[in-house]
């Protein structure tokens, strides 16, 4: 059984911004990026405890092919996506959401 999925508003904005950036680099690349991040989110919702705790109760799924990770928290009946984050960015931005 999959848990429902909720997005922190900043995570949604990051996801959209990254998608736009990838599309600006090559037509159709955003679709591939979105599919990969969606795959990560589905994995997190289906098997949330499979992923290691990175900070406090925040877990991470690392994307294939793209230098992004999905950071999420498991709640009673859902996961909350806290960040869709590029690996070279300073983690302080998503860590603030974990408080």
N, CA, C and O of each residue as an XYZ file, in Angstrom:
396
protein
N       0.834     -1.185      0.000
C       0.000      0.000      0.000
C       0.879      1.248      0.000
O       1.842      1.341      0.761
N       0.548      2.174     -0.833
C       1.298      3.423     -0.929
C       0.707      4.468      0.013
O      -0.505      4.546      0.210
N       1.593      5.254      0.579
C       1.152      6.385      1.382
C       0.816      7.539      0.449
O       1.366      7.636     -0.648
N      -0.079      8.405      0.880
C      -0.358      9.585      0.063
C       0.860     10.517      0.112
O       1.744     10.368      0.956
N       0.880     11.461     -0.795
C       2.039     12.331     -0.967
C       1.602     13.776     -0.839
O       0.626     14.204     -1.455
N       2.342     14.524     -0.029
C       2.133     15.967      0.091
C       3.475     16.642     -0.170
O       4.530     16.083      0.133
N       3.429     17.829     -0.725
C       4.639     18.593     -1.025
C       4.712     19.836     -0.154
O       3.723     20.552      0.000
N       5.869     20.087      0.408
C       6.152     21.393      0.996
C       6.149     22.373     -0.172
O       6.621     22.033     -1.257
N       5.634     23.563      0.024
C       5.517     24.499     -1.116
C       6.869     24.825     -1.744
O       6.953     25.030     -2.955
N       7.927     24.875     -0.935
C       9.252     25.135     -1.502
C       9.740     23.967     -2.348
O      10.448     24.164     -3.335
N       9.367     22.759     -1.965
C       9.740     21.587     -2.765
C       9.048     21.632     -4.124
O       9.653     21.309     -5.146
N       7.795     22.028     -4.130
C       7.075     22.161     -5.406
C       7.749     23.192     -6.299
O       7.919     22.970     -7.498
N       8.131     24.318     -5.713
C       8.783     25.382     -6.480
C      10.119     24.903     -7.038
O      10.445     25.184     -8.191
N      10.897     24.180     -6.227
C      12.183     23.652     -6.696
C      11.994     22.698     -7.872
O      12.739     22.739     -8.851
N      10.996     21.850     -7.757
C      10.703     20.860     -8.795
C      10.336     21.559    -10.105
O      10.824     21.184    -11.171
N       9.497     22.551    -10.023
C       9.076     23.299    -11.208
C      10.258     24.051    -11.816
O      10.463     24.013    -13.029
N      11.029     24.731    -10.980
C      12.181     25.494    -11.476
C      13.197     24.588    -12.172
O      13.717     24.930    -13.234
N      13.476     23.435    -11.570
C      14.433     22.501    -12.181
C      13.892     21.978    -13.514
O      14.645     21.832    -14.477
N      12.602     21.700    -13.568
C      11.991     21.218    -14.805
C      12.117     22.248    -15.916
O      12.443     21.912    -17.055
N      11.860     23.491    -15.581
C      11.981     24.574    -16.571
C      13.425     24.689    -17.050
O      13.675     24.857    -18.244
N      14.372     24.600    -16.122
C      15.785     24.692    -16.490
C      16.158     23.560    -17.440
O      16.810     23.801    -18.456
N      15.756     22.325    -17.127
C      16.093     21.200    -18.000
C      15.452     21.353    -19.373
O      16.070     21.020    -20.384
N      14.241     21.844    -19.419
C      13.592     22.032    -20.727
C      14.324     23.094    -21.544
O      14.368     23.014    -22.772
N      14.897     24.087    -20.863
C      15.647     25.127    -21.589
C      16.945     24.579    -22.189
O      17.490     25.159    -23.128
N      17.427     23.483    -21.656
C      18.657     22.877    -22.169
C      18.412     21.973    -23.366
O      19.222     21.909    -24.291
N      17.281     21.275    -23.335
C      16.937     20.395    -24.470
C      15.452     20.082    -24.409
O      14.911     19.737    -23.359
N      14.810     20.210    -25.563
C      13.387     19.900    -25.651
C      13.144     18.459    -25.200
O      13.797     17.533    -25.681
N      12.216     18.280    -24.289
C      11.858     16.952    -23.807
C      12.632     16.501    -22.576
O      12.255     15.519    -21.937
N      13.715     17.208    -22.234
C      14.510     16.801    -21.074
C      13.736     16.997    -19.768
O      13.915     16.236    -18.817
N      12.890     18.002    -19.726
C      12.066     18.210    -18.529
C      11.154     17.011    -18.288
O      10.962     16.597    -17.144
N      10.606     16.467    -19.332
C       9.723     15.297    -19.207
C      10.494     14.125    -18.598
O       9.969     13.396    -17.757
N      11.730     13.953    -19.026
C      12.562     12.873    -18.481
C      12.898     13.122    -17.010
O      12.878     12.199    -16.195
N      13.206     14.373    -16.683
C      13.491     14.742    -15.298
C      12.266     14.510    -14.407
O      12.376     13.927    -13.328
N      11.121     14.964    -14.862
C       9.880     14.804    -14.094
C       9.586     13.324    -13.874
O       9.198     12.925    -12.776
N       9.765     12.516    -14.904
C       9.524     11.076    -14.774
C      10.445     10.454    -13.728
O      10.010      9.606    -12.949
N      11.698     10.863    -13.702
C      12.644     10.309    -12.728
C      12.306     10.755    -11.310
O      12.356      9.947    -10.383
N      11.968     12.012    -11.129
C      11.602     12.482     -9.786
C      10.295     11.836     -9.347
O      10.150     11.475     -8.179
N       9.349     11.684    -10.256
C       8.102     10.970     -9.933
C       8.398      9.536     -9.492
O       7.788      9.035     -8.547
N       9.332      8.880    -10.174
C       9.715      7.518     -9.800
C      10.251      7.491     -8.370
O       9.911      6.603     -7.589
N      11.081      8.456     -8.039
C      11.645      8.539     -6.686
C      10.539      8.745     -5.639
O      10.558      8.133     -4.571
N       9.605      9.592     -5.955
C       8.521      9.888     -5.016
C       7.626      8.668     -4.827
O       7.208      8.373     -3.708
N       7.333      7.967     -5.901
C       6.529      6.743     -5.789
C       7.253      5.701     -4.934
O       6.640      5.060     -4.080
N       8.543      5.536     -5.162
C       9.314      4.602     -4.331
C       9.233      4.990     -2.861
O       9.061      4.133     -1.994
N       9.356      6.281     -2.586
C       9.276      6.751     -1.202
C       7.905      6.476     -0.604
O       7.805      6.115      0.569
N       6.855      6.640     -1.386
C       5.507      6.412     -0.855
C       5.196      4.931     -0.680
O       4.410      4.560      0.192
N       5.808      4.082     -1.503
C       5.554      2.637     -1.413
C       6.432      1.946     -0.375
O       6.003      0.977      0.251
N       7.651      2.434     -0.189
C       8.607      1.793      0.726
C       9.365      2.848      1.530
O      10.592      2.908      1.451
N       8.673      3.670      2.290
C       9.345      4.812      2.929
C      10.448      4.428      3.911
O      11.443      5.143      4.027
N      10.289      3.335      4.604
C      11.281      2.966      5.620
C      12.524      2.313      5.021
O      13.491      2.041      5.732
N      12.494      2.067      3.731
C      13.640      1.478      3.035
C      14.795      2.482      2.933
O      15.951      2.087      2.780
N      14.484      3.753      3.016
C      15.485      4.793      2.790
C      16.062      5.273      4.118
O      15.347      5.445      5.105
N      17.365      5.480      4.111
C      18.079      5.853      5.336
C      17.668      7.242      5.823
O      17.344      8.132      5.037
N      17.695      7.391      7.130
C      17.466      8.695      7.737
C      18.734      9.530      7.521
O      19.841      9.099      7.843
N      18.546     10.716      6.974
C      19.642     11.621      6.669
C      19.827     12.651      7.788
O      20.949     13.003      8.149
N      18.711     13.119      8.320
C      18.728     14.138      9.374
C      17.430     14.024     10.166
O      16.340     14.112      9.602
N      17.555     13.830     11.462
C      16.395     13.643     12.342
C      15.485     12.564     11.746
O      15.854     11.390     11.736
N      14.303     12.943     11.250
C      13.374     11.962     10.668
C      13.244     12.111      9.152
O      12.294     11.599      8.559
N      14.177     12.797      8.534
C      14.131     13.049      7.095
C      14.931     11.962      6.368
O      16.055     11.630      6.743
N      14.312     11.428      5.321
C      14.913     10.379      4.505
C      15.164     10.915      3.110
O      14.657     11.974      2.739
N      15.959     10.168      2.328
C      16.339     10.649      0.990
C      16.286      9.522     -0.031
O      16.698      8.393      0.236
N      15.767      9.860     -1.214
C      15.843      9.002     -2.389
C      16.713      9.747     -3.400
O      16.437     10.899     -3.734
N      17.747      9.094     -3.876
C      18.660      9.703     -4.849
C      18.179      9.352     -6.260
O      17.929      8.188     -6.576
N      18.056     10.368     -7.084
C      17.602     10.176     -8.462
C      18.709      9.544     -9.303
O      19.896      9.735     -9.041
N      18.300      8.802    -10.298
C      19.219      8.289    -11.314
C      19.349      9.347    -12.401
O      18.406     10.084    -12.688
N      20.522      9.408    -12.994
C      20.796     10.237    -14.167
C      20.846     11.733    -13.904
O      21.598     12.440    -14.575
N      20.084     12.232    -12.967
C      20.060     13.655    -12.647
C      20.663     13.860    -11.258
O      20.472     13.018    -10.380
N      21.380     14.954    -11.039
C      22.036     15.169     -9.745
C      21.082     15.733     -8.684
O      21.356     16.765     -8.073
N      19.973     15.047     -8.481
C      18.939     15.486     -7.547
C      18.606     14.376     -6.568
O      18.791     13.190     -6.841
N      18.108     14.805     -5.421
C      17.570     13.881     -4.421
C      16.227     14.411     -3.963
O      15.967     15.614     -3.993
N      15.376     13.484     -3.536
C      14.083     13.828     -2.953
C      14.199     13.574     -1.457
O      14.468     12.451     -1.031
N      13.998     14.612     -0.670
C      14.041     14.517      0.788
C      12.608     14.507      1.292
O      11.795     15.341      0.894
N      12.304     13.563      2.167
C      10.923     13.433      2.621
C      10.853     13.003      4.082
O      11.815     12.485      4.648
N       9.707     13.232      4.660
C       9.405     12.835      6.035
C       8.186     11.911      5.988
O       7.243     12.145      5.233
N       8.221     10.872      6.797
C       7.095      9.940      6.885
C       6.189     10.400      8.027
O       6.640     10.582      9.158
N       4.916     10.584      7.716
C       3.922     10.892      8.732
C       2.957      9.710      8.810
O       3.173      8.700      8.141
N       1.913      9.816      9.601
C       1.017      8.692      9.838
C       0.510      8.017      8.565
O       0.659      6.805      8.405
N      -0.077      8.778      7.674
C      -0.689      8.180      6.483
C      -0.199      8.818      5.187
O      -0.844      8.713      4.144
N       0.944      9.474      5.273
C       1.465     10.146      4.081
C       2.963     10.372      4.221
O       3.544     10.228      5.297
N       3.563     10.733      3.089
C       4.923     11.260      3.134
C       4.819     12.733      2.748
O       3.946     13.128      1.975
N       5.711     13.521      3.291
C       5.782     14.932      2.937
C       7.130     15.157      2.264
O       8.183     14.965      2.871
N       7.078     15.564      1.014
C       8.294     15.868      0.269
C       8.752     17.258      0.713
O       8.076     18.258      0.472
N       9.909     17.296      1.361
C      10.443     18.551      1.868
C      11.297     19.279      0.841
O      11.378     20.507      0.851
N      11.933     18.520     -0.047
C      12.819     19.148     -1.022
C      13.041     18.241     -2.225
O      13.083     17.017     -2.100
N      13.180     18.858     -3.377
C      13.680     18.229     -4.598
C      14.937     19.029     -4.886
O      14.878     20.117     -5.459
N      16.077     18.480     -4.483
C      17.263     19.286     -4.271
C      18.455     18.840     -5.092
O      18.774     17.652     -5.136
N      19.115     19.786     -5.743
C      20.328     19.517     -6.504
C      21.459     19.194     -5.538
O      21.591     19.835     -4.496
N      22.263     18.214     -5.878
C      23.304     17.730     -4.963
C      24.406     18.747     -4.677
O      25.114     18.609     -3.679
N      24.569     19.749     -5.512
C      25.629     20.729     -5.276
C      25.172     21.930     -4.444
O      25.984     22.778     -4.076
N      23.890     21.999     -4.154
C      23.380     23.125     -3.361
C      23.679     22.934     -1.885
O      23.885     21.813     -1.421
N      23.701     24.026     -1.162
C      23.920     24.002      0.282
C      22.683     23.399      0.951
O      21.564     23.873      0.754
N      22.898     22.367      1.730
C      21.795     21.656      2.372
C      21.064     22.483      3.422
O      20.000     22.071      3.884
N      21.594     23.617      3.808
C      20.935     24.456      4.821
C      19.518     24.831      4.416
O      18.652     24.978      5.278
N      19.267     24.987      3.130
C      17.930     25.386      2.668
C      16.891     24.331      2.988
O      15.823     24.662      3.504
N      17.173     23.059      2.696
C      16.159     22.045      3.006
C      16.185     21.677      4.482
O      15.158     21.279      5.031
N      17.335     21.801      5.137
C      17.397     21.492      6.573
C      16.473     22.399      7.382
O      15.900     21.964      8.381
N      16.326     23.628      6.969
C      15.425     24.548      7.668
C      13.987     24.039      7.630
O      13.221     24.293      8.559
N      13.615     23.335      6.583
C      12.245     22.789      6.466
C      12.033     21.589      7.371
O      10.894     21.218      7.656
N      13.115     20.983      7.822
C      13.023     19.773      8.643
C      12.765     20.076     10.112
O      12.545     19.162     10.906
N      12.790     21.340     10.473
C      12.583     21.714     11.881
C      11.159     21.541     12.322
O      10.833     21.814     13.477
